[in-house]
Amino acid sequence: MKSKLSVKEKNMESKRLSMKMKWVKQWQEKNMKSKKVKQRLSMKRKTVKKRLLSPASLSACPLPTMGSLSDILPGDLVEKILLSYPLKRLLRLKSVSKSWDQLLTSPDFMKLRSLSFLPDSQPRVLYLDYWKNKVMFLYGVKDWLFHGISKLRAPRSLHFGDSTRWGLMVASHGILCCLSRLIIDKRRWDYFYVVNPTTGRQNSITDFPGAFAHHFGFYFDPILHNFKILAQVEVMHQSTEVNDIMYVMFDSSTGQWRRPQNSIPDRSCTSAPMVSIENTCYYMYKDNQNLVAFNMDREEGEIIFVQELLRGSDFRILEWDGRLALLQSTNVLDVKVWVLIDKKFSQVIHVDMHKLCSYVLRNIQHCCLFGKTLIIYGDGRFEGYNIMSGQLISSSVDIQVGNCGYFIAYNPTLYSWNYS
C-alpha cells in the first residue's frame, strides 16, 4: 500500500513540476515580448527625435503652432527642438503668435541659446568703420579671427558720411543704444535710437532740445522689456552764453526725459563711454579716476576706488562676459586685465604681446574682450590674442581697415521692447 501511494505521490509531484515549468516558460515568453515592444518603441522615439532635430526637417517642415507642439511633445523636447532652430527660423516663429514671442524672448530661453554652439548665437564684436560707412563685426573660430559687414538695420544717422564724425554704442542684454552726432555749418544735432541688430527692430528716441551729449549709459530690462538711457548733456543758453552740464534720463515706460531721482555730480566724468552690466552703468571720474557705479533701477550711484591700479599706464573699462573688466595697456602691448569681484579689482591676465609681435603700436585706440579673445586695434591694425592658449590669433582682417570707431562686445538676442 505504501509503495502504491508513493507512486501516486510521485505522479502528482511530476504533474505539479510540469505545470510550473509551463507557467514559467509562458511568463518568460510574455516578458520577452514586452521587452521587444519597449525596444521597438524606444527606437521609434529616437528616430522621431532624430528626424525632428535634423537640419533638413527643421528647414522643410511648416512652422508649428505653440499648442500643436506642446500637446504632442514634452516641454524639454520642445525646448531642445527650438534651440536647434537657426536664427532666421526663430524670427519667423516669433512672429506667429504672442505665446511664441513670449517663449522665445524669455530670459531662460535666451540664456540657454547663448550657451549653445550655433554660430549665430556666439558673442562677437561690433565696430564702426568710418571709411566704409558700415557697422562691421568680428568673431572668433578656434584660433582664427574673421570679420564682415553687419546686417544692422538702423536710421541713416548711424552711417558716417562727410557731415558726421562721431558716434557711440552701448549694449545691454543684446540691445544696443546708439548715439550719432550730425554736424552741419558748426551746428550739432544728437540722435539716440535703440536697435536690435539680430532682429532688425529700431526706434528713435525723442531728442532733448538745446543739448548735446558727452556720454551715456543704457539699461534694458529683460523681464519688463523696458529700457532707460542715462546721458550727461550740455545745455546751451544763448542768452547768457553759459553752458550747463547735467544728467538726464529717458524712461521708455513714460516716454519722457527727466532728471534722475537721486543727484549725480554733474562734472564727475570724462567723455569716455559708460559700460552697462546687468542693471548698473559704470563710468570713470574725470579728476581722481575713481569708478562710479550707477544703479539704473534705484537711480543711485556709489564710488569704487581704483586709483592705485591706474597709475602710469593707459586704462579703459570694458564688459567681459557679464563682468566689469579694467584693461591697462602700453604702446609696447604690455596688457593687464583686472576683473571687479566684490567691489575690488583682481588681476586675471598679464600678457606681453610685444614678445609675440614684430612691431610696436604707437597709438592703441580700442580694446575689446569677448569669450576667450582679446582684440586690440591701433595704427590701422588689428591684433587678436587667445587668452587660453597664450598665442596670437591668425586673422582674416585686412591690415589696413580704415578709421574704426568705438568697439563693443555684443551677444545676439531676440529680445524686443515695449516702447514704440
VMD Tcl script that draws the C-alpha trace (Angstrom):
set ca {
  {0.00 0.00 0.00}
  {2.83 2.36 0.83}
  {4.52 1.71 -2.48}
  {1.30 2.40 -4.42}
  {0.83 5.69 -2.52}
  {4.40 6.73 -3.16}
  {3.98 6.12 -6.87}
  {0.82 8.17 -6.86}
  {2.52 10.97 -4.99}
  {5.38 10.89 -7.44}
  {2.96 11.25 -10.32}
  {1.24 14.22 -8.65}
  {4.59 15.90 -7.97}
  {5.65 15.36 -11.55}
  {2.44 16.99 -12.80}
  {2.93 19.98 -10.50}
  {6.52 20.46 -11.74}
  {5.38 20.20 -15.32}
  {2.67 22.84 -14.77}
  {5.15 25.08 -13.00}
  {7.69 24.84 -15.83}
  {4.98 25.55 -18.36}
  {3.88 28.65 -16.43}
  {7.49 29.88 -16.13}
  {8.01 29.39 -19.85}
  {4.83 31.33 -20.68}
  {5.87 34.15 -18.32}
  {9.34 34.35 -19.91}
  {7.87 34.46 -23.41}
  {5.45 37.19 -22.36}
  {8.25 39.17 -20.72}
  {10.43 38.85 -23.82}
  {7.60 40.14 -25.98}
  {7.15 43.11 -23.63}
  {10.89 43.92 -23.81}
  {10.87 43.73 -27.60}
  {7.86 46.06 -27.73}
  {9.63 48.52 -25.44}
  {12.77 48.37 -27.52}
  {10.81 48.97 -30.71}
  {9.01 51.93 -29.12}
  {12.31 53.34 -27.89}
  {13.83 53.01 -31.36}
  {10.79 54.74 -32.86}
  {11.07 57.62 -30.37}
  {14.78 58.04 -31.16}
  {14.04 58.00 -34.88}
  {11.30 60.63 -34.46}
  {13.60 62.84 -32.36}
  {16.42 62.46 -34.91}
  {14.10 63.42 -37.75}
  {12.65 66.36 -35.84}
  {16.09 67.71 -34.97}
  {17.71 67.16 -38.36}
  {18.57 70.36 -40.29}
  {16.64 69.13 -43.35}
  {13.50 68.59 -41.30}
  {13.85 71.92 -39.49}
  {14.14 73.84 -42.74}
  {11.47 71.90 -44.66}
  {8.63 71.46 -42.20}
  {5.96 74.18 -41.83}
  {6.02 76.44 -38.79}
  {4.29 74.70 -35.86}
  {1.84 76.32 -33.52}
  {2.53 76.56 -29.82}
  {-0.39 74.27 -28.98}
  {0.43 71.64 -31.61}
  {3.91 71.04 -30.21}
  {3.08 71.26 -26.51}
  {0.17 68.82 -26.89}
  {2.30 66.16 -28.60}
  {5.81 66.55 -27.18}
  {7.09 67.16 -23.62}
  {8.34 70.64 -22.77}
  {12.02 69.74 -22.61}
  {11.90 68.21 -26.09}
  {10.13 71.30 -27.47}
  {12.89 73.41 -25.95}
  {15.57 71.18 -27.46}
  {13.96 71.48 -30.90}
  {13.76 75.27 -30.62}
  {17.39 75.54 -29.54}
  {18.35 73.69 -32.70}
  {16.43 76.11 -34.94}
  {18.54 78.57 -36.94}
  {18.04 82.24 -36.15}
  {16.03 83.03 -39.29}
  {13.51 80.34 -38.44}
  {13.18 81.56 -34.85}
  {12.46 85.06 -36.14}
  {9.65 83.68 -38.31}
  {8.31 81.62 -35.44}
  {8.47 84.62 -33.12}
  {6.02 86.50 -35.34}
  {3.43 83.67 -35.46}
  {1.77 84.39 -32.12}
  {2.17 86.19 -28.83}
  {2.76 82.90 -26.98}
  {5.70 82.04 -29.25}
  {7.10 85.55 -28.83}
  {6.92 85.28 -25.04}
  {8.63 81.88 -25.02}
  {11.43 82.80 -27.45}
  {12.18 86.08 -25.66}
  {12.06 84.69 -22.12}
  {15.30 85.15 -20.11}
  {15.62 81.37 -19.57}
  {15.44 80.57 -23.29}
  {17.81 83.42 -24.14}
  {20.31 82.12 -21.60}
  {20.16 78.57 -22.99}
  {20.57 79.81 -26.56}
  {23.58 81.92 -25.62}
  {25.22 78.75 -24.25}
  {24.63 76.80 -27.45}
  {27.30 76.34 -30.11}
  {25.27 77.70 -33.02}
  {27.30 80.28 -34.97}
  {24.54 82.90 -34.86}
  {24.36 82.71 -31.04}
  {28.07 83.26 -30.37}
  {29.39 86.57 -28.96}
  {31.07 88.95 -31.35}
  {32.43 92.47 -31.59}
  {30.67 95.32 -33.37}
  {32.63 98.35 -34.52}
  {32.17 101.34 -36.80}
  {34.24 101.67 -39.95}
  {34.13 105.32 -40.99}
  {35.73 104.76 -44.39}
  {33.20 102.14 -45.41}
  {30.27 103.83 -43.62}
  {29.33 100.41 -42.25}
  {28.87 98.65 -38.95}
  {31.35 95.76 -39.04}
  {31.64 92.69 -36.84}
  {34.41 90.39 -35.65}
  {34.05 86.83 -34.44}
  {36.49 84.13 -33.45}
  {36.54 80.50 -34.60}
  {39.17 78.47 -32.75}
  {42.41 80.38 -33.44}
  {41.11 82.45 -36.34}
  {39.60 85.94 -36.33}
  {37.08 86.79 -39.05}
  {35.25 89.97 -39.93}
  {32.34 91.03 -42.10}
  {29.65 93.63 -42.66}
  {26.86 93.61 -40.08}
  {23.23 93.40 -41.19}
  {22.41 96.06 -38.64}
  {19.26 97.91 -39.67}
  {19.23 101.41 -38.24}
  {18.41 105.02 -39.18}
  {20.57 106.87 -41.67}
  {22.22 108.73 -38.79}
  {24.17 105.59 -37.87}
  {26.20 105.80 -41.09}
  {29.16 108.13 -41.01}
  {29.41 110.42 -44.03}
  {31.25 113.69 -44.55}
  {28.97 115.61 -42.18}
  {29.02 113.14 -39.30}
  {32.22 112.21 -37.45}
  {31.21 110.90 -34.06}
  {29.20 108.06 -32.62}
  {28.92 105.63 -29.72}
  {27.14 102.37 -28.97}
  {26.27 100.87 -25.58}
  {24.85 97.35 -25.21}
  {22.60 95.85 -22.55}
  {21.33 92.25 -22.79}
  {21.88 92.22 -26.55}
  {20.06 95.51 -27.22}
  {22.07 98.49 -28.48}
  {21.57 102.15 -27.73}
  {23.31 104.28 -30.35}
  {24.18 107.98 -30.35}
  {25.16 109.78 -33.52}
  {26.09 113.42 -33.95}
  {25.31 115.35 -37.12}
  {27.37 118.49 -37.68}
  {26.36 120.98 -40.37}
  {27.66 124.57 -40.53}
  {29.04 124.31 -36.98}
  {25.62 123.29 -35.65}
  {25.26 119.96 -33.86}
  {22.33 117.57 -33.54}
  {22.44 114.42 -31.42}
  {20.27 111.39 -32.13}
  {19.53 108.50 -29.78}
  {17.96 105.29 -31.01}
  {17.54 101.75 -29.72}
  {18.20 98.84 -32.07}
  {18.38 95.05 -32.01}
  {20.96 94.09 -34.67}
  {19.71 90.49 -34.63}
  {16.02 91.14 -35.37}
  {16.47 94.50 -37.14}
  {13.99 96.39 -34.97}
  {14.89 100.00 -34.15}
  {13.22 103.03 -32.57}
  {14.34 106.63 -32.49}
  {14.20 108.36 -29.10}
  {12.66 111.76 -28.56}
  {15.57 114.20 -28.64}
  {16.33 116.66 -25.88}
  {16.13 120.22 -27.25}
  {19.01 122.61 -26.76}
  {21.50 119.97 -25.59}
  {24.13 117.55 -26.84}
  {25.50 114.51 -25.04}
  {29.03 113.99 -23.68}
  {28.49 110.32 -22.91}
  {25.66 108.00 -21.90}
  {24.68 104.68 -20.33}
  {21.91 102.26 -21.22}
  {19.93 99.56 -19.42}
  {17.42 97.10 -20.93}
  {15.19 95.17 -18.51}
  {14.84 91.59 -19.89}
  {11.82 90.91 -17.66}
  {9.67 94.00 -18.21}
  {11.16 94.79 -21.66}
  {11.57 98.47 -20.74}
  {14.77 100.50 -21.02}
  {16.46 103.59 -19.61}
  {19.09 105.94 -21.01}
  {21.33 107.96 -18.69}
  {23.07 110.81 -20.52}
  {25.44 113.56 -19.44}
  {24.38 116.51 -21.58}
  {25.46 120.07 -22.12}
  {22.62 122.58 -22.25}
  {23.36 125.72 -24.22}
  {21.92 129.05 -23.06}
  {22.09 131.56 -25.90}
  {21.03 134.44 -23.68}
  {23.80 134.03 -21.09}
  {26.31 132.24 -23.35}
  {26.98 129.87 -20.41}
  {26.56 126.13 -20.85}
  {25.31 123.89 -18.05}
  {26.31 120.23 -17.70}
  {23.73 117.90 -16.18}
  {22.49 114.32 -16.17}
  {19.15 113.45 -17.74}
  {17.37 110.11 -18.01}
  {14.97 108.72 -20.59}
  {12.46 106.14 -19.32}
  {10.67 104.10 -22.01}
  {7.78 103.33 -19.63}
  {6.83 107.02 -19.69}
  {8.44 108.07 -22.98}
  {9.91 111.22 -21.38}
  {13.29 112.71 -20.48}
  {13.70 113.77 -16.82}
  {16.31 114.25 -14.12}
  {17.35 111.12 -12.16}
  {15.62 110.59 -8.81}
  {18.93 110.98 -6.95}
  {21.51 113.65 -7.71}
  {24.76 112.89 -9.54}
  {27.85 115.15 -9.56}
  {27.37 116.95 -12.88}
  {31.07 117.34 -13.68}
  {32.24 114.00 -12.45}
  {33.12 112.13 -15.63}
  {35.12 112.07 -18.81}
  {33.80 111.75 -22.35}
  {34.63 108.03 -22.32}
  {31.57 105.80 -22.81}
  {29.79 104.10 -19.94}
  {29.73 100.32 -19.60}
  {26.41 98.62 -18.85}
  {26.37 95.35 -16.90}
  {23.05 93.93 -15.68}
  {21.22 96.94 -14.17}
  {24.34 99.04 -13.42}
  {26.18 101.59 -15.55}
  {29.87 102.15 -14.79}
  {31.97 105.17 -15.72}
  {35.22 106.84 -14.63}
  {35.59 110.09 -12.69}
  {37.44 112.81 -14.55}
  {39.76 114.13 -11.82}
  {40.59 111.40 -9.31}
  {39.90 108.44 -11.66}
  {37.57 106.67 -9.29}
  {34.84 104.45 -10.70}
  {31.15 105.31 -10.38}
  {28.58 102.50 -10.33}
  {25.09 103.86 -11.04}
  {22.15 101.52 -10.38}
  {19.56 102.21 -13.10}
  {16.67 100.67 -11.12}
  {17.20 102.61 -7.90}
  {18.74 105.56 -9.80}
  {21.55 106.00 -7.30}
  {25.31 105.67 -7.54}
  {28.28 104.65 -5.43}
  {32.04 105.16 -5.78}
  {34.52 102.29 -6.24}
  {38.14 103.28 -5.55}
  {40.55 102.03 -8.19}
  {43.12 104.84 -8.47}
  {46.10 102.76 -7.30}
  {45.66 100.34 -10.20}
  {45.66 103.06 -12.84}
  {48.97 104.85 -12.28}
  {51.46 105.13 -15.09}
  {49.51 103.50 -17.92}
  {46.57 103.89 -20.21}
  {43.35 102.28 -18.99}
  {39.76 101.69 -20.00}
  {36.75 99.83 -18.61}
  {35.09 97.03 -20.58}
  {32.31 94.47 -20.29}
  {33.64 90.92 -20.40}
  {31.11 88.08 -20.36}
  {28.82 89.83 -17.90}
  {31.63 91.18 -15.67}
  {33.29 94.56 -15.41}
  {36.91 94.47 -16.55}
  {39.59 97.15 -16.36}
  {42.24 96.93 -19.06}
  {45.65 98.61 -18.82}
  {47.89 98.77 -21.85}
  {51.07 100.45 -23.08}
  {52.28 101.21 -26.61}
  {54.54 98.14 -26.41}
  {51.47 95.96 -25.90}
  {52.06 95.13 -22.26}
  {48.47 94.36 -21.28}
  {46.90 93.72 -17.87}
  {43.25 92.85 -17.28}
  {41.56 93.29 -13.92}
  {38.06 92.00 -13.05}
  {35.72 93.54 -10.48}
  {34.87 90.98 -7.78}
  {33.02 92.09 -4.64}
  {33.80 95.76 -5.35}
  {37.53 95.03 -5.68}
  {39.63 94.61 -8.81}
  {41.69 91.43 -9.12}
  {44.26 90.92 -11.87}
  {43.42 87.90 -14.04}
  {45.54 88.45 -17.18}
  {49.03 89.83 -17.80}
  {50.47 89.37 -21.27}
  {53.42 90.99 -23.02}
  {52.17 90.88 -26.59}
  {55.32 92.69 -27.78}
  {57.18 89.40 -27.40}
  {54.72 87.86 -29.84}
  {54.65 90.80 -32.30}
  {57.38 92.20 -34.51}
  {56.21 95.82 -34.25}
  {55.02 98.48 -31.79}
  {51.61 100.16 -31.85}
  {52.16 103.86 -31.33}
  {48.51 104.53 -30.59}
  {46.18 101.88 -29.13}
  {42.74 103.24 -29.99}
  {40.40 100.43 -28.95}
  {40.43 97.21 -26.94}
  {37.71 94.63 -26.52}
  {37.24 91.32 -24.69}
  {34.78 88.64 -25.70}
  {34.85 84.98 -24.77}
  {38.47 83.82 -24.82}
  {39.60 86.57 -27.20}
  {41.31 89.90 -26.61}
  {41.12 92.35 -29.53}
  {43.42 95.37 -29.81}
  {43.16 97.96 -32.57}
  {45.64 100.73 -33.31}
  {47.52 102.32 -36.22}
  {45.01 100.76 -38.62}
  {45.91 97.24 -37.45}
  {44.02 94.50 -35.62}
  {45.64 92.08 -33.21}
  {43.86 89.15 -31.62}
  {45.09 87.16 -28.63}
  {43.75 83.83 -27.35}
  {43.66 84.05 -23.55}
  {43.59 80.28 -23.06}
  {46.40 79.31 -25.42}
  {48.53 82.42 -24.86}
  {49.06 82.82 -28.60}
  {48.22 85.43 -31.21}
  {45.18 84.67 -33.35}
  {45.54 84.34 -37.08}
  {43.35 86.95 -38.72}
  {41.48 87.30 -41.99}
  {41.09 91.03 -41.27}
  {42.94 93.31 -43.67}
  {45.87 95.12 -42.04}
  {44.63 98.49 -43.31}
  {40.93 98.58 -42.41}
  {40.39 102.31 -42.24}
  {39.46 104.54 -39.37}
  {37.46 102.46 -36.89}
  {35.08 103.81 -34.32}
  {34.07 102.52 -30.93}
  {34.28 98.75 -30.37}
  {31.66 96.89 -28.36}
  {31.17 93.24 -27.34}
  {27.76 92.03 -28.47}
  {25.69 88.92 -27.69}
  {22.89 88.16 -30.21}
  {19.40 88.11 -28.73}
  {15.73 88.02 -29.76}
  {14.60 90.49 -27.10}
  {12.22 93.28 -28.02}
  {10.94 96.32 -26.10}
  {7.55 97.88 -25.36}
  {8.39 101.42 -26.45}
  {7.26 102.48 -29.93}
}
mol new
graphics top color blue
foreach p $ca { graphics top sphere $p radius 0.5 }
foreach p [lrange $ca 0 end-1] q [lrange $ca 1 end] { graphics top cylinder $p $q radius 0.2 }
display resetview
